[in-house]
Amino acid sequence: MKHVITGAFGYTGRAVARRLLAAGEQVITLTNSPRKQDSPDIPAYPLIFDDSLAGVLKGSDVLHNTYWVRFNHGRFSHSHAVINSMRLFAAAKKAGVRRIIHVSITNPDENSRLEYFQGKGRLERALKETGVSYAILRPAVLFGNGDILINNIAWALRHLPVFGVFGDGSYRIQPMHVEDFAALMVEQAYREANTIINGIGPETFTYRGLVETISGILQITRPIISVPPAVGYWAGWLISKLMGDVTITPEEIEGLMSDLLYVDAPPAGTTKLTDWAQSQTETLGRKYASELARRQV
Ligand SMILES: NC(=O)c1ccc[n+]([C@@H]2O[C@H](COP(=O)([O-])OP(=O)(O)OC[C@H]3O[C@@H](n4cnc5c(N)ncnc54)[C@H](OP(=O)(O)O)[C@@H]3O)[C@@H](O)[C@H]2O)c1
C-alpha cells in the first residue's frame, strides 16, 4: 500500500514511517521540516494546505495524520491547525484515500474552554463527517527517544535546585511509548472499521508520582514541592526565556490539572516508562528539548 504521513521527520511520524518501510510499504511525507540525518529516506512534499494537497495525496491508500500545533505562537495557532486539518481531510477524501489514521488527544471535547482539547474535538467530528474510514488514536503523552515532556522533567530535576509541581500533583498521567503508539497506528492502517482508541501505556502516575519516579530512577535528590499553578507557570516562563522556547503554557497546566491526560481505559501499549527511563539514565534530561527549535527550518 501507499501511505502518506504528515511529519515523517518529526517525533511520532518518524516512528510510523520506519515501521511502514520495514514492512515493505511505500511511504511519502508532507512536511515543512528538513530531513535529518536519522530521518527515513522517503519523498517529501511541502505541508501546505492549498489546492495542491489532493494531487499529492492521489494514489495513496492511507493518510497518517500527526499534524497539530502544541500552542498558539506568532505564526501558528490552534484555530489555524483546525482549519488546515479540515482541508487535509477534505483533500484526502477528494483524492480517494481509503483510510485516515488520525492522532488526537485523550478527552477531546468540542465544548472545552481549552483550545487544544476543543480543536481536537472539532476535528474528530469533522473526520467522522468525511465518510472516509478512520481510526482515531488518542494519546495522553508519548515518551521515547526525542520526547519533550519526560525529557524536560528530567532536565529540570538535573539542573534546578528544586522541582515545583503544580498544586498537589495528584492529577494523573498515562504515558505511552512512542514505538508502541506507532505500532498501533500501523496496525490500524490495515483495518476497515471506524474506531477510537485511547493511546495510554501500562502505568498510571500522579504527576507528583511521575516526577518522584524519574527522580528516583536518575538518582537525583531534589526537593519536590507543591507550588500554586501560577507560580509554576512563571517558573516555566523564566525557563522558556532562558532556553528560547515555550516550556509550558497555562492551558497545558490546566489540562494536566483537570485530569485530561487520564482516561479509564485499558492500556494500548506494553512498554513501561519506568523500564524505559531505567535504560536511559545516561542521556535522559542531559539536554533541554525545545519545541520551538524543532519548528525552525
Ligand atoms: N508528543 C506527545 O506527547 C503527544 C501527546 C498527546 C497528543 N499528541 C498528538 O500527537 C500528534 C503528533 O505529535 P508529535 O509530538 O509527534 O508532533 P511533531 O512530530 O512535532 O509534529 C507533527 C506534525 O505537526 C506539524 N507541526 C507541529 N507543530 C507545528 C507548528 N507549530 N506549525 C506547523 N506545523 C506543525 C509537524 O510539521 P513538520 O513536519 O513540518 O515538522 C508535523 O507534520 C499531534 O497531533 C499531537 O497533538 C502528542
PDBQT file of the ligand as one rigid body, heavy atoms in Angstrom, charges set to zero:
ROOT
HETATM    1  N1  LIG A 301       4.021  14.087  21.752  1.00  0.00    +0.000 N 
HETATM    2  C1  LIG A 301       3.115  13.860  22.707  1.00  0.00    +0.000 C 
HETATM    3  O1  LIG A 301       3.433  13.584  23.869  1.00  0.00    +0.000 OA
HETATM    4  C2  LIG A 301       1.652  13.923  22.363  1.00  0.00    +0.000 A 
HETATM    5  C3  LIG A 301       0.685  13.776  23.369  1.00  0.00    +0.000 A 
HETATM    6  C4  LIG A 301      -0.655  13.818  23.041  1.00  0.00    +0.000 A 
HETATM    7  C5  LIG A 301      -1.049  14.013  21.735  1.00  0.00    +0.000 A 
HETATM    8  N2  LIG A 301      -0.103  14.162  20.781  1.00  0.00    +0.000 N 
HETATM    9  C6  LIG A 301      -0.523  14.359  19.405  1.00  0.00    +0.000 C 
HETATM   10  O2  LIG A 301       0.286  13.551  18.580  1.00  0.00    +0.000 OA
HETATM   11  C7  LIG A 301       0.468  14.180  17.314  1.00  0.00    +0.000 C 
HETATM   12  C8  LIG A 301       1.910  14.144  16.915  1.00  0.00    +0.000 C 
HETATM   13  O3  LIG A 301       2.681  14.798  17.897  1.00  0.00    +0.000 OA
HETATM   14  P1  LIG A 301       4.264  14.845  17.767  1.00  0.00    +0.000 P 
HETATM   15  O4  LIG A 301       4.744  15.204  19.124  1.00  0.00    +0.000 OA
HETATM   16  O5  LIG A 301       4.760  13.618  17.119  1.00  0.00    +0.000 OA
HETATM   17  O6  LIG A 301       4.441  16.119  16.823  1.00  0.00    +0.000 OA
HETATM   18  P2  LIG A 301       5.547  16.609  15.800  1.00  0.00    +0.000 P 
HETATM   19  O7  LIG A 301       6.321  15.498  15.219  1.00  0.00    +0.000 OA
HETATM   20  O8  LIG A 301       6.318  17.702  16.463  1.00  0.00    +0.000 OA
HETATM   21  O9  LIG A 301       4.648  17.290  14.679  1.00  0.00    +0.000 OA
HETATM   22  C9  LIG A 301       3.665  16.544  13.996  1.00  0.00    +0.000 C 
HETATM   23  C10 LIG A 301       3.256  17.259  12.745  1.00  0.00    +0.000 C 
HETATM   24  O10 LIG A 301       2.682  18.533  13.053  1.00  0.00    +0.000 OA
HETATM   25  C11 LIG A 301       3.411  19.569  12.395  1.00  0.00    +0.000 C 
HETATM   26  N3  LIG A 301       3.583  20.683  13.328  1.00  0.00    +0.000 N 
HETATM   27  C12 LIG A 301       3.853  20.606  14.652  1.00  0.00    +0.000 A 
HETATM   28  N4  LIG A 301       3.902  21.832  15.177  1.00  0.00    +0.000 NA
HETATM   29  C13 LIG A 301       3.685  22.689  14.159  1.00  0.00    +0.000 A 
HETATM   30  C14 LIG A 301       3.625  24.101  14.069  1.00  0.00    +0.000 A 
HETATM   31  N5  LIG A 301       3.787  24.846  15.142  1.00  0.00    +0.000 N 
HETATM   32  N6  LIG A 301       3.373  24.674  12.873  1.00  0.00    +0.000 NA
HETATM   33  C15 LIG A 301       3.194  23.897  11.778  1.00  0.00    +0.000 A 
HETATM   34  N7  LIG A 301       3.227  22.541  11.789  1.00  0.00    +0.000 NA
HETATM   35  C16 LIG A 301       3.474  21.950  12.971  1.00  0.00    +0.000 A 
HETATM   36  C17 LIG A 301       4.756  18.985  12.043  1.00  0.00    +0.000 C 
HETATM   37  O11 LIG A 301       5.229  19.676  10.904  1.00  0.00    +0.000 OA
HETATM   38  P3  LIG A 301       6.649  19.365  10.226  1.00  0.00    +0.000 P 
HETATM   39  O12 LIG A 301       6.513  18.013   9.609  1.00  0.00    +0.000 OA
HETATM   40  O13 LIG A 301       6.810  20.444   9.239  1.00  0.00    +0.000 OA
HETATM   41  O14 LIG A 301       7.656  19.390  11.331  1.00  0.00    +0.000 OA
HETATM   42  C18 LIG A 301       4.384  17.538  11.778  1.00  0.00    +0.000 C 
HETATM   43  O15 LIG A 301       3.897  17.410  10.467  1.00  0.00    +0.000 OA
HETATM   44  C19 LIG A 301      -0.164  15.560  17.428  1.00  0.00    +0.000 C 
HETATM   45  O16 LIG A 301      -1.434  15.520  16.837  1.00  0.00    +0.000 OA
HETATM   46  C20 LIG A 301      -0.308  15.783  18.916  1.00  0.00    +0.000 C 
HETATM   47  O17 LIG A 301      -1.413  16.588  19.223  1.00  0.00    +0.000 OA
HETATM   48  C21 LIG A 301       1.224  14.124  21.058  1.00  0.00    +0.000 A 
ENDROOT
TORSDOF 0
